C-alpha cells in the first residue's frame, strides 16, 4: 500500500461519462462528468438506469413519508 494507492485503485475502476455517454476505465475525464466508480464495465454502462431506478424509489418513499 503506497502513497498513491487510492489513485491506483480509482484508475482500475470503471466510470460513466455523462458528457459523452461513454464508459471509461480510470480517471480519464473531469470529475464533473463522471459517475462511479463501478467495479465492472457493465455496472458503469448501466449507471443512468440505476440512478433513474433509485430516484424513483426515493420519490416513492418521499411521497409515503409526506402522506
C-alpha angles and dihedrals in degrees: 000000000000137000092274099039092120090055092046090052092047090051091055092054129086127244137188114228108217093195097055102021089232130131114234134188114224134359095318102137134044114280091243089070100040129100114189156342100244127177095226138034090238092056091050091048089055094048098111094047091049091048090050091050093049092048091052091050092049092048090052091049090050091051091051091047093049093045 
